[in-house]
Amino acid sequence: MSTQALERAEAMTNPNSPNRAYPLERTRNIGISAHIDAGKTTLTERILFYTGMIHKIGEVHEGTTVTDWMEQERERGITITSAATTCFWNQRPEAGVFKLYEGQKLRVNIIDTPGHVDFTAEVERSLRVLDGAILVFDSVAGVQPQTETVWRQANKYHVPRISFVNKMDRVGANFDNVVKEMRVKLGANAWPVLIPLGKEDQLHGQLDVVNKKAILYSDNDVLGSTYEVAEVPAEYKELVDKAYADLVEQVANLDDEVGTLFLEEKPVTAKDLKAGIRRLTIDNKFVPVAGGSAFKNKGVQYLVDAVIDYLPSPIDIPPAKGIDPDTEVEKDAVTDDNGKFCSLAFKLWSDPFVGKLVFFRVYSGKLSKGDTVYNPRTNKRERISRLIQIQADKREDIETCYSGDIAAIVGIKNITTGDTLCDEDNPILLEPPSFPDPVISMAIEPKTKLDQEKMATALQRLAEEDPTFRVYTNEDTGQTIIAGMGELHLEIIRDRMLREFKVDANAGKPQIAYRETIIKNATGEGKLIKQSGGRGQYGHVIVNVEPRERGKGIEIENKVVGGTIPREYIPAVKKGIEEAVLNGVLGGYPVIDLHVDIIDGSYHDVDSNELAFKLAAIFAMKDAFKKGNSILLEPIMKVECVTPDEYQGDIMGDLNRRRGRIMNMEAKNLATVVHAEVPLAEMFGYATAIRSLSKGRASYTMEPSHFEQVPSQIVAAVLDQKGA
């Protein structure tokens, strides 16, 4: 084959554009997720420092971190919005330790996500577009409720992950316990690759299991930049040999290549073992575990090496799956700079300086300034006038972004979270991230009449950005209602309205987002007959409704035969059904978990129209709700209380008084952890109650779990309150 032909063949198989600075195999898109307060932002800050992106380490408690850049985040010391940032890492050859890309620079895109359950949407949408994740665990608290939620979200999107057991400098730190909990509570095949050397105030390094080396940090360097790679101290030799043998055995059980070497009794080198761990981690069959302390600057550099060695590049993961919007045939978006452009808009953000930003992840092809993108949901195309790369709160204009990149478009219209942006010649609809429904709502009104319009604009912008935040008008009272994931969520929304949009608003008491459903099958009939001289209105619909399992949602099926309802009116009937489920017959709450069959009806040649059938469908559904024994459902929260033993009885008694069910209890580090399920309605003001019951020594976390029937003795009070 001629040299030109060889070059052409290579260009066809090489997914990298010749213009990109870092090839795909040397790119990592990772998220950092965890329960609140496990140390995600501190870890991100350390990674940015050691990769040379910042020259001074910021601290959460001082409000000086890069990724927590909003005023509210710095004041409260929590992460509210996921922040994207890019850094570059050079794997250094140290004392003959094997590294995957020795001496080559790699690009790492990091998203630091919130830990608070009220901002779970940020984690959900970030995991949807990332290739890998670092899950951070507190070495004292271990696996906590929000850790389980994040783990489930990562499982849902098949995200390969590494675990970092942080805060090994804390009193009560226990690395082995956390690894055991990961296996038991999360079902993770988790095995240590970097074991902390010492703990609490004796923490001074890490044991590299794969390379059988010790990484010792210098005591006189507070920034943790100075360390040496040495032989494993004699007292830890047995521990490292056992950890290595366990690691080889686990990898050999699941990986064919290492398994063959193991069975043939050939030596398994560090290179073989590392390649096996990488393959299994990418396949989600294995979770490498590292330990250290981000705050004390011990163990972060080798964690970044583990990210490079074990987490996938954009070409190591399966292509993104979507459907052709015209034919609904499944299509793949293969990671390739030379392919047709395809990306997912995963986040909208109103920036005070540049306007509306749309964050997107490119799955295939490339996008340059001046190109036109197509949105298959709206069938609209738009020209890209400005592309930017985000460094937390700094913006850097770029000319082109390539497959595997995360960037932002400025000023694009008609777009919502989860939209696909692609090439018009090759339309594809990627699966959007899914978000939970709000569990709490409150009425809101501007303090002055002048702010009325400003408030409407502010709420609309905030609802565009946040898929778990809803705004609607109560038809009975005319009040504006805002709904979200928790009290903190709505408090931050009000705070942002004041700071960013200069709207001062009064808010009512938080209300519970109740739901309704039916408990038996029912048939409903709806008729609309109006004759007022000239052309009338005629629609007639009969539906069957059946209750579904909790969490299964609404399903509508057309079972009309013989054309009793003409085909052109079926969409109007479905629209009527969708509208009817927004307001139940008990308290006007949304109806959930139903299967609806449209079974029969009749029409009039002259008087039938779409509006008539839509209204008839609403009447039919209301009829079915009445016959189906509608019940009221309330959100139940999963609550975890950590308390010193002496207050355990008081706290359990208080949870029982709040209609709580104690699920189980466990002893952990001189404290008792109580797991319970409690209705959200009973949890208002709990922070104050638990403090006074335990003299401020107990703490709790809660997250939405599921919906359950409201006890009959409470239903009347809930409905009276709704009517009040």
N, C-alpha and C positions, 0 to 999 in steps of 0.2 A: 504494500500500500504506500502511496506517495506521502511525503511529509505533510502536504496541504490536506490530503484526505484524512490523515491521522489527526491533524489539528481540528478539522471539521467534526470528526467523530467524537473527539474529546469535548468539544464545545457543546455538542448535542447532549452528552451525558452529564456534563458538569452543571450543577444547579446554580453556580455562583456567577453573577455578572462580573465582568472584568473590572468594573468601576467601583465595586464595593470595597470598603477599607478592610473589613474583617470578614473572612469567608464564613459560611453558615456553620461549618463544623467547629469554628472557634467563637460561636455566639451562644450565650445562655440567656433564657428568659425565665427568671425565677421570682417567686413571691415569698414573703416572710410572714407567716401566720401563727397565731397562738391565742390562748386565753388572755384576757385582759391582765396586764401587769407581769407578763412572763419575760419581757425584755426585748420585744421585737424592734422597737425604734432605736434602742441603745445598740443592738446588734447591727442594724443598718448603718448607724452612725460610725461604728468601728470599722465596718467593711469599707465605707467611703474614705475613712482616714487612711487605712492601710493600703488602699488602691491608689492613693494620691489625689483623690478628687476633692478632698478638703484638707486644710492644713492645721485645723484646730478641732479637737473633738468637742462636739456639743453635748449637753446633758439634758435629758427630759425634765429633771427637777429644776433646772435653771432656765428652761424655756429657750434653749439655744440650738435645738437640733435642726437639721436640714429638711428632713422629710415631714416633721410636724411644723408646718410653716404658717398655718392659719392662726389668727389671734386666739380663737377659742381653744385650739389644741395646746398652745403654749401656756395659756392660763391654767387649764385644767390638768395638763400633763397626760393627756390621752390622745390617741390617734382617732380622728373622725373621718377623714377622707383618705383613700389609698393614694399614696404619692409615688410617681414613677421617677426613677433616676437611673443614670447609666454610669458604669465605671469600667476600668480596664485593669486586667490582672496579668502579671508576668509570672509564670511558674518557674521558680528558681531551682537549678540543680544543687541540692544540698547534701553533702556527705554521701553521695551515691544513692540517695533515695529516689525510687522510681516515680516519675510524674508523667502524665499522659501527653502534655504539650510542653516539654521542657524548653525553656528559653524563648517560647513564642508568646506574644501578647494575645489576650482574649478579651472579648467584650461581654460584659455582664449587665443585662437590663434587670433592675430590681424594682419590685413593687412592694412597699411596706403597707400592710393592710391593718385595719382597726381590730382590736380584740373584743371591744364591747358588743354585746349581742344586739344592741339597738342599731348597729351599723353593719349588720350581717350581709346586706346587699353588696357592700364594698368588697367583701371577701369573695362572695359568690361570683361577681362579674370578673374579678381579677383572676380567680382560679380557672374561669372559662377560657381565658386567652393565654394562660401561661403554660410553659412546657414542663416546669418542675417547681418544687417548693421546699423551703426549709421550715419545718414545724418546730417551734421553740417550746420547750417545757421548763417549768420551774422545778429545780432539783428538790425543793422541799415539798411543794404542793402536789407534784406529779401530774397525773392526768386529771384535768378539771372539766366542768361541763362544756365550756365553749371550745375546749380542745377537741372533745368528741364531735361537736357540730362541724368544726373546720375539717376534721378527719373525714367525716361523712361527705362533706362538700368535695373534698379532694378525690374521694372514691368515685363520686358521681361523674366527675369529669376525667377520671383515669389519670390523675396527675401524679407522676413519680415524685417521691419525697425523701428527704434526709431529715433526721431528727437531731436537734441540738439541745442537750440538757444544760440549761443555763443556770446562773446563780450558784455555781458550785462553791463559791466563797461564803455562802450563808450558813448560819448555825442550823444544823439539822439536815444539811444537804446529803442526799443518798442516791448516787448514780444507779446502783444495781436495782433499787426499788422502782425507780422510774422506768427502767428497761422492762422489768417484770410487769408493771402496770400496763405498759404499751402492748405487751403480748396478750394480757388477760382482758383488759377493758376495750382495747381497740382492735384486737385480733391481728396485730401487726407481726410480721416475721422480722422482728427488730434485733439486730446484733451489733455490738460495739465495734467500731473501726478506730476510734480515737478515745481512749479511756483517760479521764482526768487523773493527774498525778497528785495525790493528796486531796484534801478537801477543807472546807471552812478556812481558817486563817493559815492552814498549811498548804493550800493550793499553789503549786509552783510550776505546773506544766501539763503535758499530755503524754500518753504512751501510744505510739503509732503501731497498731496491731499488725497491719499488713506488712510494713517494712521492718517490724521488730526494732524500733528505735524509740528513744525518749527525746521529747522536745522540752528543754529547760529554759524558763524565762528568767531574765536577769532581775534581781530584786531592786537594783538601783535605777531601773528604767520604768518610771510610772506609766509611760505610754505603751509599754508592751511591744516595742518595735525590735528590741534586742533579745534574741534567744539563740540557743545553740542546739544542734542535733547531736545527741550522744548515744552511747550504748545504754541499754536498759539497766538501771541499778539492780544489783544482785537480789535485793529483797522483793523486786517486782517481776523477776525473770519467770518464775513459775506461773504467775498470773497472766503474763503476756503469751507464754507458750500455750497455756490452756485456751485463752481467748482466740489465738491463731488456729489451733486445732478445731475448735468449735466452728470458727468461721469457714474453714476449708470444708468441714463436714456438711454444714448447712448449704454452702454454695454447690458442693458436689452432688447433693441430693436433688437439686433443681436445675443445674446447668449441665448440658451434655458434655461440653468440652472439658470443664474441670472434672466432671464425673468420670470421664474416660481416663484422665490422668490418674485420678484417685484409685480407680479399680485396677489399673495396670501397675499400680504402686510406683509410678514415676513421680519425681519431685514436682510439687505445685509451686512455681515461682511467684514472687510478688506481682510480676506483670500478668501472669495467668489469672491469679486470684482477683486482681483489680479489674481485669477485663470481664471476668465472670460476675463480679458484684455489679459492674456497670450494666451488663445485659439484664440481670435479674431486677435491678432497681428500675430500669426503663420499662420492663414488663410488669411492674407493680407486684413483683413476687418477693421483694426483699426491701428492708428499710435500714440503711446504714445509720449508726448512732454515734454522735460525737459529744463530748462533754467539755465544759469550760466555764468561763465567766466573762461575758461581754463587758460588764461594768469595770472589772478589774483588768481588762485587756489581756486575758489569757485564753489562747486557743482559737482566736478568730481567723488568723492567717491560714491555718491548716483546715479550718472549716471551708474557706473559700476554695482551697485546693480540692477538697472533697466534692464541692459543687461542680468544679470543672471535670473531675475524674468520674463522677457517678451520675450526675444529672444529664438529661439529654440535650442535644442541640436541636434546632428546628427540623433537621433532616432525620433525626433518630426516632421521631414519633410518627404514628400513622397519619396519612393526609387528613385534613379537616373534611368532614362529611357534610353534604348539603343536598338539596333537591333542585331540579330544574323547575323554575316557577311555572312554566307553561305545561310541561308534561308530567310533573311530579315524580320523575325518574330520579333515583339517587345518583349524585355526582360527587366526585372527589376534587378537592383543591390541593394539588400536589405542591409541596414546598419547592419552588423553582423560580429564580429571578427571570428566567426566559419564558415563563408561562403567562397565561392571561391573568390580569389583575383580579384579586379577590381578597376582601378584608372584612373584619367584623368590627362595627362601632360598639365599644363596650362601656363607654362612659361619656357623659356630657358635662361640661363645667362652664359656668359663667365667670370669665376672668375679668377683673376690673380694668385691666390695661388693654387686652387685645380683643375682648368680646367673647362670643360663644366658641368654646373649644370642643372638638369632637375627638376623643382618644380612640385610636383604632389599632388593631393588630393585623399586619399584612400576612396572609397565608400563602399567596401565590402571586408571581409577577412583581412589578415595581410601579411606583407612582411618582410622577414628577410634577412640579409647579406647571400650571397651564394645561394639564391633562383633564379629561372629562370623566367623571365617575357616574355609574348608574345605580339607582336604588330600586331593586325589583319589587319591594313592598309598595312603593308609591308610583312606580313606573316613571320616575322623574330622573333627569340627568342634571349634573351640576359641574361647573368648571372649578378646578382647584386653584385658588389664587395665592394661597400661602400655606406652607407646611412647616411645622416646628417640632423640634425634639425637646423634651422636657427634662430639666434637671431640678426636680422638686418644684421650687417656685421660680426658677430661672427658665427663660425661653431662648432657644437657639434656632434661628432660621436655617432650614436645609433645602436643598434643591430636589433631592430624590430620596425616597425610602424604599427598601428592598424587602423581599420575602423574609419572614422571621422578625421584622422590625416592629417596634411599638412607637408610634408617633402621634401627632395631633394635627387636625385640619382646623383652620380658622375660618369662621364665618359661613359655614354650610347651613342651609335651611332644610325644613321638612325632614327632620331626622329624629329618631328616638333610640334609646338604648336597645341594643340587640339587632339593629338593622345591618344588613349586608351591603357593602359598597363594592361593586364589581365592574367588569368590562361589559358594555352593552351587547357585544357580539357573543359573549359567553355567560349569560345570566345564571346565577346560582344563589340559592337561599340557604345560608348557614343556620344551624340551630342556635337561637338566642339563649342567653342564660335565663334560668327561671328564678322567680323571686317570691318570698312568702308574702301572705296578705297581712295588712296592718292589724294590730290587736288593740289599739287604743286611739281614741279620738277626742277632740275638744272643739268647742265653738270659739271663733276668733273674730274680733272686730277692731277696726282702726280707732285710735283715740280721737281723731278729728275727721270731719267730713272730707277735708282736703286730701287726706291720705287714702281715701277709698280706692281711687284708681291705681295709685302707686302700690297698694297692697295686692290688688288683683294681679298686677304685672309681676310683683315679687313672688307671689305664690305659684304663679304659672311657671316662672323660670326655675324655681326650686323643685317643683314637681317634675319638670323635664329632666333635671339632673338626677333625681333620686327615685328609682322605680318603686321603693317601698313607702313613699310619701304620697298621699292622695289628698285632693282638695275637691269638695263638692258642696252644693247648696242644699240645705234641708228644705224640702218643698213645703212642709207644714209651717215652719217658723221663719223661713227666708234667711236663716243664719248661714254664715260660711263655716263649714266644718273642715278641720284638718285632721288627718289620720296618719299614724306612723307605728313604729315598732316598740315604742316605750316612752316613758316620761322624759328621759334624757334626750331622746331623738327630737321630740316636739319642742323641748326647751332650746336645743341648738338651732332649730328652724327659726324660732322667734328671735333668737339672738342674731342670727344671720340677717333676718329681715331688717333689724334695727341698724346693724353695722354696715351692711352692703347696700341696702336699698333705702335706708333712712326712714323706715316705717315703724312707728311705735304702735304696738297693738295690745289690746286687753284680751285675755283668754279666760274661758270658762273653766269649770272643773273638768279634769280628764274623765272621759266616758269609756266604757268597755265596748269593744266591737263585737257585739253578740251576733249570732247567726241563727237561722231557722232551717229546719228540714222536716220531712214527713216520716212516719214510721210504718205506714202500710200502703199497699198499692191502691191507686184510686183512678177513676176515670172522670175527666172534667169536660164540660161542654160549654162553648161560648158562641153566642149569636149576636150579630149586630144588624139590626134591620131599621133603617131610617127612610121615611118617605115624606118629603116636604115639598111636593110639587116639582115637576121636572125630574132630573136624574136623582136616584136615591143612593143608599149605601147598603150593601148586603155582603156579609161574611159569616161563615159558619164553620167552626173547627171543633173536632173532638180529639182529646189527647188521653193517653195512658201515662201515669207517672209511677215510678217505682223507686223506693229508697236504695241508695248505693252505700258501699262501705265508706267509713270516714276517710276523707282526704282524696277520694276518687274524682270529685268535681262533677260538673254538669255534662251530660251526654245527650245529644238530640238525634233522633233517627226518624227518617221519613218512611212510613209504612202504608201510605195511601195507595190503594189499588183502584183501577177502573176510572181514574181521572175525576173522582168526586171533588177533589180540589185541584184545579188546573196547575200544571207544573210551574207556570210563571209566577204563581202566588206562594209557592212553598218558601222561597227566601223571606217573604214578608211574614209568614207564619213563624219561621225560625227567629226572626228579629223580635217578634212579639213575645216569644217564649223567653228570649235572652233578656228582654226588658222586664218581664214579669218576675223573673227570679231575683231582681235587684231589690224588690220589696215584698216581704212575706205578709201573711194575713194576721200574724199575732201582734208584732210590734213594728212592722215595716222594715225589719232587718233583712239583709241579703239571705237568700235560700241557697243551701249548698248540698252537694252529694245526691244528685237525682239522675235517673235515666228517664227521658221523655220520648215516647213514641207518638208521632202524629198519625192517627189511624183513620180518621174519616172527616167528613164535612159535606158541605154543598155550596153551590155558587149560583149566581144569577147572570144571565148573558149580558144584561145591560148594566145592572147596578153594582156588580162586584168590582172591587179595585184593591190595590195593595194595602191602602190604609185600613180598609174595612177588615181585611184578613188579619192584619197585624193586631187590631183592637180585639177582634174575635179570639185570637190566640191568647191575648192577655186575660180576657174574661174566662177562657177555658182553664187556664193555669190557676187563676184565683179559685175557681170552683173546685179544682183538683186538690189544691192546698187545704181547703176547708174539709173535704172528705177524707184526706189522707192523714188526719190527726197530726197537725203541725206541732212541733215541739221547739223549745228554745235551747240553743247551745251556747256555752260560754268558753272562752279560752282558758286552758289549764296550763300552768307554768311548771317547768321542771326546776325545783329549788334545791340548792346545796348550801347547807349551813356548816361552817367550821367553827367549833366552839370548845373552850376548855371543858374538861369533863364535869366540873362542878355545876355548870349552867345547862347541861344537856337536858335534864328533866324539865326545867322551865321553858326551854326553847321548844321542846317537843310538845309540851302542853299548849303553848301558844299557837303552834302550827295546827294542832288538832282543833283548837277554837276557831281557826280560820278555815275550817272545812278541808284541811289538808290531809293527805294520806301519806303516812311514813312508809317509804318503799324499802329502805334498808339503812344500816348504820355501819360505819367502819372506824377503827382506831388508826390514827395517822399522826406520828410525831407529837406525842403527848396531848393530842386533841381528838375530839370526836367529830366525824363528818356525818351529818344527817342528810340523807337524800329523801326528798318528798315531792309530791305533786299537789299543787295548791291552786285554786281558782284565782285568776288575775284580780277579780273584783275584791278579794280579801287582802291583796298585797300592797295596797296604797299605804304609804307611811310606814312600811315595814323596816326601813333603814333606821328610823328613830326607835322603833319598838325593840329591835334586836340589840341596839346599843344599850338601852336602859335595862334590858333583861340581863345583860352580861357585863355591866360596867364598862362597856366599850371594847370588850376583848373578843367578841365573836364577829364573824363577817359572813356575808351570804352572796351568792350569785344566782340569777334566774334567767331562764330563756323559754320562749314559747314551745310547748310540747304538742298539744292537740286540742280538739274541741270535744266537750262532753255535755250531756243534757243537764240543764239547770234543775235542781230539785224543785218539786212542785210547790213546796211552801214558800219558795223565794220568787217564783215566776211573777206573782201578782205585784210584788214590790218593784221588780225590775220594770214591768210594763207601766206601773203608775209613775215611776220616775221618768220614763220615756215620754209619757203624756204631759208631765208637769212642765 
